[in-house]
Amino acid sequence: MSEDIGVRRIVTIVEETLIEGGRVLETPTRRAAAVAIIINPFAGAYQEDLTPLMTIGKALGRILPERAVAALGLSGDRVESFGKAALVGEDGELEHAGALLHPELGAPFRDVLGGGAALIPSSKKRGAPGAAFDIPLGHKDAARVRSHFDGMEVRVADAPRAGEIAVAIAVTDSGRPLPRVGGLTKDKIVGLDGMI
């Protein structure tokens, strides 16, 4: 399936924080990202209809979260926060990233997680191979949970090439380590409107 949509590589990254601020965490925080390096079918030429990229986004909306959730070793419904991002190679447009991330990727992503009422935070950037890009993170059911305002930096050494796009999603099993800036806490989530 991934070959059918022009995927050259998929990279999965897991981060586990054991010590933060000099303190050993009682429960380590974990986050995982899955990054697909895809061929950009519209690199170097303006194209009005970006439907093919939307179709690729829909497929990646299932493939990437399945890999990231599996890497964390938990069921999708236990994921606490999520995000998505794309890094476009130099011959592409930021709108190519938008076509991948927005119209179709979200629904299958939520299906893998068994829900997710909040908007999925996202970012788009253009860069050369090896450029770092950030996947913004927010609580999957309540956007106002401050302890889950976060981000995960990713990079792939040889991507994206000029005619490629790196598409990434991230999921976590918790918020930031040692959160203490107040606001809505996860035990007070209502989860009906995606905000509280």
C-alpha positions as a printed Julia matrix, in Angstrom:
196×3 Matrix{Float64}:
   0.0    0.0     0.0
   2.69   2.53    0.94
   4.56   1.9    -2.32
   1.35   2.7    -4.24
   1.36   6.25   -2.87
   5.02   6.97   -3.53
   6.51   6.32   -0.1
  10.31   6.01   -0.23
  10.93   5.55    3.49
   9.11   5.48    6.8
  11.01   6.42    9.95
   9.61   5.84   13.44
  11.06   7.63   16.45
  10.32   7.05   20.14
  11.4    9.45   22.88
  11.24   8.56   26.56
  12.02  11.19   29.19
  13.26   9.71   32.46
  14.72  12.81   34.15
  13.48  16.38   33.79
  14.82  19.41   35.62
  17.18  17.16   37.55
  14.28  15.12   38.93
  13.68  11.45   38.23
  10.15  11.08   36.91
   7.88   8.68   38.77
   6.37   7.76   35.4
   8.5    8.49   32.3
   6.79  10.45   29.54
   6.79   8.92   26.07
   6.08  10.2    22.6
   6.44   8.69   19.18
   6.55  10.06   15.66
   6.18   8.31   12.34
   7.54  10.1     9.27
   6.86   9.1     5.65
   9.1   10.39    2.89
   6.96  10.62   -0.21
   7.48  11.63   -3.82
   5.88  15.01   -4.5
   3.93  14.51   -7.75
   3.68  18.28   -8.24
   7.27  19.33   -7.49
   8.49  22.06   -9.8
   5.15  22.8   -11.49
   2.02  24.63  -10.39
  -1.05  22.38  -10.24
  -4.53  23.68   -9.47
  -6.07  20.35   -8.47
  -4.25  18.84   -5.48
  -6.65  15.92   -5.03
  -3.92  13.27   -5.51
  -2.07  14.67   -2.48
  -5.29  14.62   -0.46
  -5.69  10.94   -1.33
  -2.12  10.26   -0.19
  -2.86  12.16    3.04
  -5.84   9.9     3.7
  -3.7    6.76    3.32
  -0.95   8.2     5.54
  -3.62   9.11    8.1
  -3.9    5.42    8.88
  -0.38   4.12    8.14
   1.54   6.65   10.25
  -0.6    6.63   13.42
  -0.7    2.82   13.4
   3.11   2.76   13.39
   3.49   5.44   16.06
   0.91   3.88   18.39
   2.52   0.46   17.96
   5.92   1.98   18.77
   4.52   3.28   22.07
   3.17  -0.19   22.8
  -0.3    0.94   23.78
  -3.78   0.93   22.32
  -4.9    3.95   20.31
  -7.52   4.97   22.84
  -4.77   5.45   25.46
  -2.99   8.13   23.4
  -3.27  11.49   25.15
  -2.03  14.01   22.59
  -1.43  14.21   18.88
  -0.11  16.4    16.08
   0.9   16.44   12.43
   3.44  18.27   10.27
   5.05  18.28    6.85
   8.41  19.42    5.5
   8.31  20.15    1.77
  11.43  19.85   -0.38
  12.68  22.92   -2.25
  10.73  22.22   -5.47
   7.4   21.96   -3.65
   4.88  24.4    -2.24
   3.58  24.83    1.28
   0.12  24.21   -0.21
   1.28  20.69   -1.05
   1.78  20.16    2.69
  -1.66  21.62    3.33
  -3.24  19.2     0.86
  -1.59  16.25    2.61
  -2.4   17.32    6.16
  -5.82  18.93    6.18
  -8.69  17.62    4.06
  -8.33  13.85    4.55
  -5.58  12.85    7.03
  -7.49  13.65   10.23
 -10.41  11.19   10.04
  -8.32   8.01    9.68
  -5.89   9.35   12.32
  -8.8    9.69   14.77
 -10.06   6.22   13.78
  -6.73   4.69   14.82
  -7.02   6.49   18.17
 -10.67   5.6    18.71
 -11.62   9.29   18.72
 -10.14  12.71   19.3
 -12.51  15.67   19.63
  -9.86  18.41   19.41
  -8.37  19.88   16.25
  -5.09  18.18   15.39
  -2.31  20.79   15.72
  -0.24  21.11   12.56
   2.71  22.88   10.97
   4.15  23.24    7.48
   7.67  24.19    6.44
  10.0   24.07    3.43
  13.51  22.76    3.91
  16.5   20.81    2.64
  17.43  17.21    3.48
  18.07  16.82    7.17
  16.22  20.0     8.17
  14.55  19.8    11.56
  10.83  20.41   11.79
   8.45  20.44   14.72
   5.25  18.49   15.15
   3.04  20.56   17.47
   1.17  18.55   20.08
  -2.09  19.09   21.92
  -4.48  16.95   23.95
  -6.57  14.85   21.58
  -9.9   15.53   23.3
  -9.55  18.97   24.87
  -7.4   21.65   23.29
  -7.23  23.73   26.49
  -5.3   21.17   28.55
  -2.11  23.21   29.08
  -0.01  20.3    30.32
  -0.21  18.84   26.81
   0.86  21.96   24.85
   4.08  20.55   23.47
   6.02  19.66   20.34
   8.33  17.01   19.01
  11.26  17.84   16.75
  11.99  15.36   13.98
  14.5   15.14   11.15
  15.45  12.56    8.55
  19.07  12.78    7.4
  18.44  12.37    3.68
  14.98  13.9     3.34
  13.16  15.6     1.9
  14.97  15.76   -1.4
  13.91  18.58   -3.73
  11.03  16.56   -5.17
   9.86  14.98   -1.91
   7.79  15.75    1.17
   8.35  14.46    4.71
   4.94  13.89    6.31
   4.86  13.24   10.06
   2.45  12.55   12.89
   3.18  12.27   16.6
   1.35  10.76   19.55
   2.06  10.7    23.29
   1.12   8.73   26.37
   1.12  11.86   28.56
   1.7   15.59   28.65
   4.96  17.41   29.34
   7.09  16.11   32.21
   6.4   17.89   35.52
   3.68  20.29   34.24
   3.01  23.17   36.63
   1.63  26.17   34.74
  -2.0   25.65   35.75
  -5.04  25.53   33.52
  -7.41  22.7    32.68
  -6.13  19.33   33.87
  -6.81  16.06   32.08
  -8.94  14.73   34.94
 -11.41  17.61   34.33
 -11.87  17.02   30.58
 -15.44  17.0    29.31
 -14.36  16.11   25.77
 -17.55  17.08   23.94
 -16.49  20.18   22.01
 -12.77  19.56   21.59
 -11.94  22.54   23.79
 -12.68  21.53   27.4
